Amino acid sequence: YRKKKHHGGEEKIRCIFPYMLIFFDLGLCEWLDRELGMSILFDIFNYNFTKPIRTTDSLDTMFYDMAKKGMDFPMMKQSTDFYYNFIDDCVNMAKEFKSDCFIFTMHIGCKQFGSVVQVLREALRDETGIPVLMLDLDVGDKRMTSMKVLRDKISLFAQTLL
């Protein structure tokens, strides 16, 4: 950027990963950007849109806001109740950030979201018209699903969007 050169491709697809990105190949983000023109807007670890903590009021207010903020972190908020919070958050994020699609990484070790993907797919289709790709994998271990298989599935999905 200092040399006024941009190495990413043109943004063609705006994507949200409502769950986790893939940890075993961090080059995925670069590949999505350069090869498919797909921008990842955020995943579950960085869509924490909470209200700021009020530090100028009473100590009780500050502690309450700190506790509330902790309970509003994505995995806490969506795992302490039924899936309604998660679905509402996803629909709102899709609208607010003008997402073209969602890619849901169905991590083998997280069973609490196992049945949510179909409900999410229906909600996003009905309320925003955008599709969801579901990938079965272990986000930390490529032995379950290879990077080639994942890239092939994502490439085919991206072709349906363009």
Sequence and secondary structure as in RCSB ss.txt:
>XXXX:A:sequence
YRKKKHHGGEEKIRCIFPYMLIFFDLGLCEWLDRELGMSILFDIFNYNFTKPIRTTDSLDTMFYDMAKKGMDFPM
MKQSTDFYYNFIDDCVNMAKEFKSDCFIFTMHIGCKQFGSVVQVLREALRDETGIPVLMLDLDVGDKRMTSMKVL
RDKISLFAQTLL
>XXXX:A:secstr
 TTS   S    EEEE SS   SS TTHHHHIIIII EEEEE TTS         SS HHHHHHHHHHHHHTSHH
HHHHSS THHHHHHHHHHHHHTT SEEEEEEETT GGGTTHHHHHHHHHHHHT   EEEEEE TT TTTS HHHH
HHHHHHHHHHH 
